[in-house]
Amino acid sequence: MNSNFDIIIVGGGAAGFFTAISIVEKNPKLKVAILERGAEVLQKVRVSGGGRCNVTHACFEPNELVKFYPRGEKELRGPFHQFGSGDTIEWFEKHGVELKIEPDGRMFPVSNSSQTIIDCFLKATQKLGITVLTGQSVQSIFKKDAFWKIETQSENYIAEKLVLATGSNPKIWEMLQTFGHAVVSPVPSLFTFNIKDSRIKELPGVAAQVTVKVKDTKLSATGPLLITHWGMSGPAILKLSAWGARILHDKNYQFTIFVNWLNDEDTADVEKKLKDLKQEHAKKSVSKKSPFELTNRLWESLVLASGIEAETKWADLSKTQLQNLANQLTNGTFQVNGKSTFKEEFVTAGGIDLKEINFKTMESKFHENLYFAGEIVNIDAITGGFNFQNAWTSGFIVASAVG
């Protein structure tokens, strides 16, 4: 049985749905279908943002927005001028979903439920007459005359235009390689660091504002760090994992990091402050109260790690102990031994080589009427709603090109 459509979108996730809806809203005459390999659509939307769906980020300047993308920064500048975070807010409002901004800039539906986004998409596809077909795992794709032929395990489909919105799907990437497209091999991004270290062993849940650097690289990130049962997490670590996705993969996730627990304070300046504290608090014990913006528990742990006993008074600190403490505070060395995936929001760095895509249309430079949306291409972002923004923007651009 042949099923003919004007446009077929492979992938029933965020990018696939947004693309389909945007296409038919621009041109209601078009016959559009979404093919999803799973039994349910929009599964990643459901679990994202802890089940709340982090729709976008309150960053409204395209030249600033692109800075959150370790891969895709240059290519997304033009697209974000066409459809940015502000356009996303407007689009969802028009479709009955109000968004709210959290203090860190992340944006969620006011309902705090990803189901709101899923319902919005399903309602729109029904209203617009878009065909949504589940359990359609694509087995082969080929071009026949001016049409695309898509074979799933149960059906054959024909379409004039094909949009691939399949995310990190190795099978589809392999098919594209047979079409001459280069695929940048996928590696994990957004992961936490496994660290076994006596200094942090008893401190799960403790957070600090830090700067973290990876030894022998230019990788550096600033932000909150969270100590966990398995090591370190939090925005600073996740940022580092995204920017360093390839480098850390090449190191097989065995590397050394330097943590400045005082964010950007210089070791020499901290040593001077400690000398002043030695004068001011001569009779007080060093470990009892943190003189910096660190929790007392973390401070005490770093004091002990500097070779200073719990009851030692400030007056009794030797020059070496002061230097050790300044070093622990501003340049703590930790050995990373492996990684853990960050929640359900697994993101990969990798995908179709960006040089092979026309970013004015998201069309393949090699094959006419073949388009890409979302994470199938070598674009990924740090956590905070940016990966979804790429899905909406690329979907909008595809729709403008084909509609």
Protein Blocks (a to p, Z undefined) as FASTA:
>chain_A
ZZddfbdcehjdfklmmmmmmmmmmmmmbccddddfblbehklmmmggnhnopabacdfb
fklmmmmpmghjlmmmmmmmmocfklmmmmmmmnopacdddfkopacdfklpaklmmmmm
mmmmmmnopacdehiacfbdcdehjbccdddfkbccddfbdcddehjafklmmmmmmnop
acdddddehiadddddfklmmmghiacddddddehiabdceddddddfklpgdjklmmmm
mmmmmmmmmnoopacddddfklpacfklmmmmmmmmmmmmmmpcfklpccbdcdfklmmm
mmmmnopafklcfklpcfklmmmmmmmmmmcccddedjddehjldcceedjdfklpcfkl
opafkbghiacehjlbccdddeehjmmmmmmmmmmmmmmmmZZ
